[in-house]
Amino acid sequence: MPNSPKPVAVPGPPSVLRLRGRAFGPGDFAVMAVVNRTPDSFYDRGSTYAFSAAVDAASRLIADGADIVDIGGVKAGPGTDVDPAEEIRRVADVVAAVRERHPEVIISVDTWRSEVAKVVAEAGADLLNDTWGGVDPGLAEVAAAYGVGLVCAHAGRVEPRTRPHRIAYGDVVADVIAYTTALAERAVAAGVRRDAILIDPAHDFGKNTWHSLEVSRRLGEMTATGWPVLVAVSNKDFVGEALGGLPVEERHAGTLATLAVSALQGARVFRVHDAASARTALAVVRRLAAARS
């Protein structure tokens, strides 16, 4: 596991994110839609596990307004072990098929393993979404070698697919900012393009509900660093718990509210299950922001 990084970044001018020839500057919103090539996803319960179902789901999400499709082959939470070979089997062919069908779309792969990253980069991925906070330093090296982007997340320094008990921070937002910006600078030092890096507070990863809500309240402190910020809050546990313990299927309205709050504070990329609703909500935020400027 990486050591606790020291704060290295100071607030700076917002940067432009560049992926696959597209540019997302301050005030631009990119919708990242989720495709789970897993049989045990907390959200879709395996409905897109079959190869054709995963590829067709990507096409539907792109038609609904997704700028980025994020393909994952391992459930985030505890569950059946998935080794690198199986993860590659699940995601590499889907990446290649989506790339062939949609040459213009930005393809992301949700993985923390460098051996998986290398294969999917060769298959056509544009972005490596490392939600577990740099547990494999080789991931940045793969991103640099293949000229692809990298998401630098804060997962509380925990082992992938674990849920720590009673995790605590002196100041969770300060910890998130110090950790993600240090990972981003390390990635630049490894050769990853600065304009292809995002930072992600990783709501619910190594955090309880209070931590995730605090990150959402103070997200502006994170966007003030200048690094493009990704938020992945769609239907997560903290949304349900904040609303009195709602199950996954009843968290849609809470998700959209959290997206709007994040967008108003400067978040740039939004990882969601429902691309069409997210696109609509973000369009309203854009109009509100324009009206007050």
C-alpha positions in Angstrom: 0.0 0.0 0.0 1.3 3.5 -0.7 2.4 5.6 2.2 0.4 8.6 3.3 1.4 11.4 0.8 2.3 14.8 2.0 0.3 17.8 0.6 2.1 19.0 -2.6 -0.5 21.1 -4.4 -1.7 24.6 -3.8 -4.8 26.2 -5.3 -4.3 27.0 -8.9 -6.1 27.9 -12.1 -8.6 25.3 -13.3 -7.0 23.0 -15.9 -8.4 21.6 -19.1 -9.0 17.9 -19.3 -8.2 16.4 -22.7 -9.2 12.8 -23.6 -9.4 11.3 -27.1 -9.3 14.7 -28.8 -12.0 16.2 -26.7 -11.4 19.1 -24.2 -13.4 19.7 -21.0 -12.6 23.1 -19.5 -13.9 24.9 -16.4 -17.7 24.9 -16.6 -17.9 21.9 -18.9 -19.5 18.7 -17.7 -18.7 15.2 -18.9 -21.1 12.3 -18.2 -19.3 9.0 -17.5 -21.7 6.1 -17.8 -21.2 2.8 -16.0 -21.2 -0.6 -17.7 -20.7 -3.5 -15.3 -19.4 -6.7 -16.8 -19.9 -8.4 -13.5 -22.5 -11.0 -12.4 -22.8 -9.4 -8.9 -23.1 -5.6 -9.3 -24.8 -3.9 -6.4 -26.9 -1.9 -9.0 -27.8 -4.0 -11.9 -27.4 -7.5 -10.4 -25.6 -8.9 -13.5 -28.0 -7.6 -16.2 -25.0 -6.5 -18.3 -22.7 -9.4 -17.6 -23.2 -11.1 -20.9 -20.9 -9.8 -23.6 -23.6 -8.7 -26.0 -25.6 -7.1 -23.1 -22.5 -5.1 -22.0 -21.8 -3.8 -25.5 -25.5 -3.0 -26.2 -25.7 -1.2 -22.8 -22.7 1.0 -23.8 -24.5 1.9 -27.0 -27.7 2.9 -25.2 -25.8 5.0 -22.7 -23.9 6.8 -25.5 -27.2 7.5 -27.2 -28.5 8.9 -23.9 -25.7 11.4 -23.8 -22.7 9.7 -22.2 -19.3 11.3 -23.1 -17.4 8.5 -21.4 -18.2 4.8 -20.9 -16.6 3.3 -17.8 -16.3 -0.5 -18.2 -15.6 -2.6 -15.1 -15.1 -6.3 -14.5 -14.8 -6.5 -10.7 -17.5 -5.6 -8.2 -16.2 -2.8 -5.9 -17.4 -4.4 -2.7 -16.5 -7.8 -1.1 -17.5 -10.8 -3.1 -16.2 -13.7 -5.2 -12.5 -13.4 -6.0 -11.7 -12.2 -9.5 -8.1 -12.7 -10.6 -6.4 -10.6 -13.2 -6.9 -13.2 -16.0 -10.6 -13.3 -15.3 -10.9 -9.5 -15.1 -9.1 -9.3 -18.5 -11.5 -11.9 -19.9 -14.5 -9.8 -18.8 -13.4 -6.4 -20.0 -10.9 -6.5 -22.8 -13.2 -7.8 -25.5 -15.9 -5.4 -24.5 -13.5 -2.5 -24.8 -12.5 -3.6 -28.2 -16.1 -4.0 -29.4 -17.2 -0.6 -28.0 -14.2 1.0 -29.7 -15.0 -0.6 -33.0 -18.7 0.4 -32.8 -18.1 3.9 -31.4 -14.8 5.3 -32.6 -15.4 8.7 -31.1 -16.5 7.8 -27.5 -14.0 8.0 -24.6 -13.6 4.6 -23.1 -12.6 4.2 -19.4 -11.8 1.0 -17.6 -12.3 0.7 -13.8 -9.3 -1.3 -12.6 -6.5 -1.0 -10.1 -4.2 -3.6 -11.7 -1.5 -2.7 -14.1 -1.6 -6.0 -15.9 -5.2 -5.4 -16.8 -4.5 -1.8 -17.7 -2.0 -2.8 -20.3 -4.3 -5.1 -22.1 -7.3 -2.7 -22.1 -5.1 0.2 -23.3 -4.0 -2.0 -26.2 -7.7 -2.8 -26.8 -8.6 0.9 -27.1 -9.2 2.4 -23.7 -8.5 6.1 -23.2 -8.7 6.3 -19.4 -7.8 4.1 -16.4 -10.1 4.6 -13.5 -8.2 3.6 -10.5 -10.8 3.8 -7.7 -8.5 2.2 -5.1 -6.0 5.0 -4.8 -2.8 3.8 -6.4 -2.3 0.4 -4.7 -0.4 -0.7 -7.9 2.1 2.0 -8.8 2.5 0.4 -12.2 -0.8 1.7 -13.3 0.6 5.2 -13.8 3.5 3.7 -15.8 1.0 2.0 -18.1 -0.9 5.2 -18.5 2.3 7.0 -19.4 3.5 4.3 -21.8 0.2 4.2 -23.7 -0.6 7.9 -23.6 -3.9 7.4 -21.8 -5.5 9.2 -18.9 -5.6 8.3 -15.2 -8.0 8.8 -12.3 -6.3 9.4 -9.0 -8.7 8.5 -6.2 -8.8 8.5 -2.4 -9.9 5.2 -0.9 -8.6 5.6 2.6 -5.5 3.5 2.0 -7.5 0.3 2.3 -7.1 -3.0 0.5 -9.2 -3.2 -2.7 -12.7 -4.6 -2.2 -12.7 -4.2 1.6 -14.8 -2.1 3.9 -12.8 -0.8 6.9 -14.4 -0.7 10.3 -14.6 2.6 12.1 -12.2 4.5 9.8 -11.4 8.0 11.1 -9.7 11.1 9.8 -8.7 14.3 11.5 -10.1 16.2 8.5 -11.4 14.0 5.7 -11.4 16.7 3.1 -7.8 17.7 3.8 -6.8 14.0 3.7 -8.6 13.6 0.3 -6.9 16.6 -1.2 -3.4 15.8 0.1 -3.7 12.2 -1.1 -5.2 12.7 -4.5 -3.0 15.6 -5.5 0.1 13.8 -4.4 -1.0 10.8 -6.6 -1.6 13.2 -9.5 1.9 14.7 -9.2 3.4 11.3 -9.0 1.6 10.3 -12.2 3.0 13.4 -13.9 6.5 12.5 -12.7 5.9 9.0 -14.2 5.1 10.5 -17.6 1.3 10.8 -17.6 0.1 13.9 -19.4 -1.0 16.5 -16.8 -4.1 17.3 -18.9 -5.2 13.6 -18.8 -5.4 13.3 -15.0 -8.4 13.6 -12.8 -8.8 13.4 -9.0 -11.6 11.6 -7.3 -12.7 11.8 -3.6 -14.2 8.3 -4.1 -17.3 8.6 -2.0 -17.9 5.6 0.2 -14.5 4.1 -0.5 -12.7 4.0 2.9 -15.3 6.4 4.2 -18.5 6.3 6.2 -21.6 8.3 5.4 -20.5 11.3 7.3 -17.2 11.4 5.5 -18.9 11.2 2.1 -21.4 13.9 3.0 -18.6 16.2 4.2 -16.6 15.7 1.0 -19.8 16.6 -1.0 -20.3 19.8 1.2 -16.8 20.9 0.7 -16.1 19.7 -2.8 -15.2 23.3 -3.8 -12.0 22.9 -1.8 -11.0 20.0 -4.1 -11.9 21.7 -7.3 -9.9 24.8 -6.2 -6.7 22.7 -6.6 -7.0 23.1 -10.3 -7.1 19.4 -11.0 -10.3 18.3 -12.8 -12.5 16.5 -10.3 -14.5 13.3 -11.0 -17.4 12.4 -8.7 -18.9 8.9 -8.5 -22.0 9.1 -6.3 -24.6 7.3 -8.3 -26.9 5.3 -6.1 -24.3 4.9 -3.4 -24.9 3.9 0.2 -24.2 7.4 1.6 -27.1 8.7 -0.5 -29.5 6.1 0.7 -28.4 6.5 4.4 -28.7 10.3 4.2 -32.3 9.8 3.1 -33.2 7.5 6.0 -31.9 4.2 4.7 -33.3 4.0 1.2 -32.5 0.9 -0.9 -30.6 1.2 -4.1 -33.7 1.4 -6.3 -34.9 4.5 -4.5 -31.8 6.6 -4.5 -32.2 8.2 -7.9 -33.5 11.6 -6.7 -30.8 11.8 -4.1 -28.2 11.0 -6.7 -29.3 13.8 -9.0 -29.3 16.3 -6.1 -25.8 15.3 -5.2 -24.7 15.6 -8.8 -26.1 19.1 -8.9 -24.4 20.2 -5.7 -21.1 18.8 -7.0 -21.5 20.5 -10.4 -22.1 23.9 -8.8 -18.9 23.5 -6.9 -16.9 22.8 -10.0 -16.8 19.1 -10.5 -16.0 18.2 -14.1 -16.8 14.5 -14.7 -19.8 12.6 -13.3 -19.9 8.8 -13.1 -23.5 7.6 -13.3 -25.8 4.7 -14.1 -28.5 6.9 -15.7 -26.8 9.0 -18.4 -30.0 10.6 -19.7 -31.1 11.9 -16.3 -27.6 13.1 -15.4 -27.3 15.0 -18.7 -30.7 16.7 -18.0 -29.8 17.6 -14.5 -26.4 19.0 -15.5 -28.0 21.1 -18.3 -30.1 22.8 -15.6 -27.1 23.4 -13.5 -25.3 25.0 -16.5 -28.2 27.4 -17.0 -28.3 28.3 -13.3 -24.6 28.9 -13.3 -24.8 31.1 -16.4 -27.7 33.1 -14.9 -25.7 34.0 -11.8 -22.5 34.9 -13.6 
